Amino acid sequence: MISLTDILIICTCTSSFVFIVFSCAFLYKRNRRLPPGPKGYLCCGNSFQIDSDHIHQNLKGFHDVYGKIIKFQIFGTKVISLSSAKYISEAFELNPSCQIANDRPTNSTSDIFYGRKHIGLADWNYVTSLLRDFHKLSAIRVFDKGGKLNTLFETEIKVLHLNFISGRNIDVNPHLHLRLFLQNLISILLIGETLEKSDRDRDVFWEFIDLLFVLIDPSVDGALRTFPFLRRLPGYYGSIYRQTITARDKVAKRFYEDQKTSYRPGNIRGLVDVCILNQLEELTKTGNSWLTDEHIKGLIFDTLAAGMTEILKTLRLFLLLMCHHPEVQTRLKAEVDTIIGTERFPCPEDRKWMPFTQAVMLEIWRYGSQTPLAIPHLCQKNVELDGYLIEAGSVIFPNLYAVHHDEVTWGDPWEYRPERFLNEAGELLPSDHTLMQNVIPFSVGKRECPGQDFARSRIFVTMTSLMQRVQVVPPKNSNLPPADPRLYSKAYPMTEPQFECRFLSRENIII
């Protein structure tokens, strides 16, 4: 029989054990301190301290006060924002954090991408890794191998040039011309041809993209995640969701299902045929393929959503900045004329001989930061970052806008100045230079944009070929809006204001 003394001893030991466990946990958590950040309110956290239309600017303000790693809360979600290229690299590229911080938080697009069978918003897994590597290698090789695809691309550049100058020295809004140019460019990449003007699916790319970015807007995405039944009901949220599904299916049919039906071995027309060939080869060898039909469709959707929007934003901002900085345009033209001339078309290999042109591109991506927050990451387990505890379940925002406009790093971050990336001899700074390390428009690590090589090469060729042909000047009959990224509209991805300009043909162009 247990005596009262035994009971007291057991209780004392149990209490001591519990005290020790909680003390150790407390000391462990205190020693691994949580990141600083603004104080929030019960239940809602910091939700009402943040303007969702300008969250990148709100977070930069928090970073200016609390440091490069901050913690805040949106209702029940713990959020970490990183405004240092070093911390972003450590979190997403280096062990051990990269092993547990590269998943994605839930969103309303899962069904759009057949249960996350794509790259951008999918969790990190074996198939995601394979799909990324496949896309990274295939897209650039398919397009830059020469032959028909490059010829078609050169033709589209010439058409863009003619569209810009067709008004004969009148004000032109370049936006719609660039959209047409890019939908043709991506069509060439995917299937090796552009669609005819009479084709009813000609504009389906932008139809899908425009709807997708409405769907992932925080206000729409939040409502559909919180109340999934809205997807099936009439009204704004259900309508957006169903329209996106319809546009997705149009793209899938025209650019995959029809393409697969007409596929012939030995005739590679574009990236979709490369996917089909890879799938058939694996099926023949093993009877199975990780590259399913739905994964190929997801790769197509990723190419549209990332490729078309990023190239569009860069080219549009490039034209606006050339209007504001004629001295930059003059120097850029001089380098184009010296290295490329006016008798041949530019090629991606020209970049290595054109440091100022590369500096112009880097400064556009830094200054504009038109995707201010990269796609959020999800941290699956507790991890330490620079002595701070990043708790399991936290959503991590890479704040590229804050990285690219840090006053300590850049000195004058709100000035557009390509020369910052050149040394005294006019050469491009080495890749390990602090400024080069802090330009990360395509993010870093395992989740960096797999199509960035393709995007960089197409942007370079388009910019230099336009500089061969035209001079970009401010409009005559309208005001040119400022290019200051602090004034950009709330639209996601972030965009500069719509504007008009004039395109003056250069003389003696024979290409």
N, C-alpha and C positions, 0 to 999 in steps of 0.2 A: 504494500500500500504506500502511495506517494505521500510524504509528509508535507506540511506547510512550508518547511524549510526548503525541501526539494523544489516545490513550486516557485518559491521566491528566487531560488538560484536559477531555475530555468527561465523565468521572466526577465531576470537581470541579464542573463547571457543573451537572450533573444533581443532585448532592448539595445544592448551594447552592440550586437551584430548589426541591427538595423541602423543604429546611429552611425556606425563606422561606414556602412555601405553608402548611406546618404551623404555623409561627410566627404567620402572619397569622390562620389559623383559630383558634389558641389564644387570641391576643389579642382576636379578634372575640368569641369565646365568653366570655372573661374580662370584657371590657368590657360585654357583655350578660349579666350574671350570672344564674345560675339562682336561683329563689326558695329561701328557706331552708326547713328542715323537719327532722323527726326522722330520725336516722340509722337505716338499716335493716340487714337481714342479707342475705348473699349468696343469690341466687335468690328467696327469699321476700319480700324487701324489708321493708315495715312490716306485712305481713299479720297477724302475730301480736301486733301492738301495738294493733290495732283490733278492737273488739267490733262485729260486723256488726249486732247488735240495737240498738246505741246509737252508731252511727257519727257522727251529727250532734253528739253530746256529746263524743265523742273528738276530733273535728276542731275543735270550739270550744276545747277544751283546748289543742290544738296552736296555734291562732290566738292564744290568750292569751300563749303563749310566744314564737312566731316572727313574728307579724304578720298582716296582712290577706291576704297571698298566701303560700300554703305549697305545698310540693311533697313528695309521698311516693310510695311505690310499692307496689302490690298485685301480688305475684308479678312478672310481666313487664310490667305496665301502669303507665305514668307517669300520676300523677293530680295535678291542680292544684285546690286548694280556695280559693274566694274568699269572704271574709266582710265585704266592703264593698260597699254599694250603688253607690258610685262606680265601683269596679273591675268590678262585674258589668255596669253600664251601658256602660262603655268596651269591655269584651270582647264584648258581644253586641249592642250598639246602634250603636256609632260605628265609622267606618272607621279603619284598614284591617282591624282584627281581626274585625269583624262579618262580613266577607266570607268568612272562613276558619275561624270558630269556632262555626258554627251547625249543623253536621251532628250526627248521633247515633252513639254507639258501637254496635257490633253487639249484638244481644240475641236472645232465643229467641222473640220475638213476630212475627218477619217473616212466617211463614206464617199466623199468626192474622189479620194485616191484609193478606192477599193480596199479600205481597211489599212491605210498607210503603206501601200505597196508602191513606194516611190522613195525619194531621197530627202527632200527639204524638211518636211514636218514629221518624218518617221523616226521612231526610236533607233538607237544605234544597235545593230546586230550584224550577223555574218552577211546576210543578203544585202543590207544597206551598204556595207563596205564594198562588196563585189560590184554593186550597181554604180557606186561612186567611181571606182577605179575604171570600170568599163566605159562610163560616160566621159571621164576625163581624157582617156586615151583615144577613144573612137571619134569624138566630135572634131577635135583639131586635126586628126589624121585624115578623116574623110574629106574635110574641106581644103586642107592645105597640100593635098597630094598633087594638085595641078589638074589640068584638063578641063572638063566640061563645067564643073562646079565653080571654079575660079572665073571662067569666062562668063558664066551667068551672073556672078557677083559683080564683075566689072561692068556688065551691061546695066545692072540695077543702079550702080553709082552714076553712070552717065545719064540715066533716066532721072535720078534725083537732081543732078545738076541742071538738066533741062527744065524740070519742074520749078526749081528755084528761080531761074532766070526768065521763065516764060512770060512774066508780066512786064518785062522790059523796064527795069528801074522803078518798080512800084513796091509798096510795102507788102511783105509776105509773112504770114504766120507759118513757120516751118513745121509746126507740130503734126498736122495731118500728112504732110509729105513724108516726114520721118516715120510715121506709123505705117504708111504704105510700103516704104522702103524696107522696114524691118520685118513686116509680115511676109514679104517676098524673100528676104534673106533667110529667114527661118524655114520657109517652105522649101527653098533650095537645099538647105542643110538636111532636112528630114526626108524629102522624097525626090530631090534632084530636079525640081521644076517649080515654076510659079503657077498659080491658078489664073485662069482666064477671067477677064472683067465680067463676063456673063455667068461665071460659076456662082451659084447661090451660096456656096460655102466660103467664098473668098475672104470674108471678114470675120470668120468664126474664131480665129485666134484671139483677136482683140475683144470679141464678145465674151469669150471665156475668161480672159485675163481681167477685164474690167469688173465682171461679176465676182470673180474669186477675191479680188482685193476689197470689194464691199463686204463679202462674207467674213473675211478675217479681220475686219475692223473691230477693235475691242468691244464696242457697244453692241454690234451684231453678234459677234462670236460669243460674247458673254451671255447674251440672252438665249442663244440656241444651246449652249452647254448647260445652262441652269434649268431651262425648260425645253427639253428635247422634243416634246410633243408639238411645239410651235412649227416644226418642220412639216407637219402634216396638215396644219390648219391654214385657212385663208388669212390674208393680211400681209404686212410688209415682210416680216421675217421668214415666213413660210414661202412667200413668193420669191425672195432672193435665193433661198436654198434650192428650190425646185428649178428656177431658171439656170442656176449654175450647173445642176445635174444635166439639164437639157443641152446646154452649151458644151459641157464635157463630152457627152455622147456624140455630138456632131463632130467634134475634133477626133474622137477615137475612131469613128466610122471612116471619115474621109482620109485620115492620115495614118491609120493602122490597118483597120479591117479591109478596106478597099486595096491598100497597098499589099497586104499579105495575099489577097486573092490573085493579084496580078504579078506576084513575085516569080522570077525565073532564075534558077541557079546560074551563076556566072555573070549576072548583070546587076552590079551594085549601083543603085541609083542615088542612095543617100544613107543617112544614119539609120533609118528604119530598116532598110534592107540588111545593114550590118547586124542589127539586132536579130532579125529573122534568121540570117545565116548562122549566127552563133547558137541560137536556140535549136535549129535543125541539126547542127553538128553534134551538140550534146545529146540530143534525143537519139541520134543514130548510134552514138558510142555507148551510152549508158541507159537509154530508155527514159531518162528524166532530165530536166533542165531547171536550174534555179531561176533562169530568165523566162518567167511565165508571160503570157499575153498581158496580164494586168500590170506586171512590172514594166514591160515595154511601154504600155500606155502611160504609166506613171512617169517614166523617163521623158516621154514627149511633153507631158504637162509641166514638168520641172523646167525643161528647156524653154518653154513658152514663158512661164511666170517669172523666171529669173533672167533668162537671156534677153528677151525682148524688152522688159522694163528697164533693166540696168543699162543696156546700150542706148535706149531711147533717152533716158535721163541724162546720161553723159554727153551725148551729141547735142541735145537741146541746150544744156548749160554751156557747153563749149561755144555755141553760136552766140549766146547772150554775152558771155565773157569777152569774146572777140570784139563785140560792139563796144563794150566798156573799156577795153584795153587795146586800142589800135597798135600801140607800141609792141605788145606781145605778138599780135598778128603779123606785123612787119618782120619781126625777127624769126617767127615760125616759117613764114613764106621764104625767107632767105635760106634757111636750112633745107627746106624742101627743094628749092631750086638748085642748091649746090649738090645735094646728095642724090636726089632722084631725077631732077630736071623736068622737062615738059614733054619728053618724047617717049616715055614708057610709064606704065602703071606701077604704083607703089606695091611692095610686097612686104610681108611681115619681117623678113630678114633685114630690111633697111633700118629697123629700130636700133640696132646695136651701133649704128654710125650716126645716130641723131639724138644726142643727149638733151638738147633743148626741147625737142618734141616730146621726149619721155618725161621731162620735167613739167611740161604743160599738162600732160595727162595726169601725173601724180598730184599736181596742185588742184586740178579739177576735182579729183576724188577726195582729197583732203578738205578743200575749202567748202565744197558743196555738201559732202557727207549725206547724200540724198537717200540713203537707207540708214537713218540715224541710230536705230537700235537693231542689231542683228537678231535673227530668229532666236527666241529664248531657249535656254538649255534647262534641263531638269537634273538636279543633284539627287541621286538615289540613296546615298549613304552620307554619314558625317564625314567631312574632310577638312583638313586644315590648309589655309591659304595665308601665307605671310603672318602666321601666328593667330589668325582669326579662325573661329569655328564656323564653317558653312554647314548648316544643319540639313539632315536628310529631308527631302521633300521641298527644299527651296528651289524657286525658279530664278535662274541667273540671267540677267540682261547684260550683254556686251554693249556698252554705251560708246559706239564708234564716234558719235557726234562730240562727246566730251573729250575723247582721245585726240581727235583731229583739231580741237579748238582749245587745247590746254595752253594757258598763257605762259607757263613756265617752260614748256617744251618749245613752243613756236615763237614766243615773243610778240608777234603781231598776227594772231590767228585769224583775224577778220579782214586781213588784206590778201588779195589774190596776187601772189608773187612767185612765179615758177623758179626764179633764180635761186630760191632758198635750197633747191635740190642740186645745185651745181657748185663745184669748187672754184677757186680763183682762176684756174685754167679753162673753165667752161666745161669741164667733164662732169658726168653724173657722179654723185656721191656713192661711195661703196655701200654694198648691201648691209654691212654691219654698222653703218653710221646711225646715230640716235634718231635723226629725222626719218631715215628710210625705214627704221624699225617701227616707227609710230604712224606709218601710213598703212592701214589694214582695211581697205574698202570691201574686201571679199572675205573678211574675218580670217581666223587662223585655226590650225589644229585639224583634228579629224573631220570637223564639220565645215571647213572652209569651202567656198564655192568650187565645185569640181569643174565648172565650165568657164573658169576665169581666164584660162589661156586662150580659149576661143574668143571670149569677149574682148580681151586686150588686143588680140590681133585684128579683129574686125573694126574695133574703134580706131586703132592706129591707121589702118588702110583707108577707112572712110574719111577721117580727119585730113590726112595728108593729100588724098586725091581731091578733096574739096578745095584745099588750099592751092592746089595746082590750077584749079579752074576758076575760082571766084574770090572776090574780096567781099567781106561781110561788113556792112556799115549800118548805123542806126536808122530808124525809120524817118520818113519826112512828115507823115501826117498823124503820128501818134507819139505818145511819150514812151520812152524806153524805161521799163521798170528796173529798180536796183537789183543787183545780183546777190546782195547780202543774205546769207542763209538764215540769219535771225528773223527775216521777214517772210520766209517761205510759208506757203499755205499749209493747212492742217492735213491735206490729203495724204493718204498712205499708199505707196511709199512717198516720202516727202518730195515735193516738186517745187521748182521755182515758178514765179507767175508766168502766165501766158504772155507772149510778146510778139511784136512784128519787127522785121528788119528788112534790109534790102541786100540783094545779091548782085554784084557787078561782075560781069565776065572779064577775066583777064585775057589779054591779047596773046596771039601766037601759041595757042594751045592746040596741039595736033593729035593728042592721044584720044 
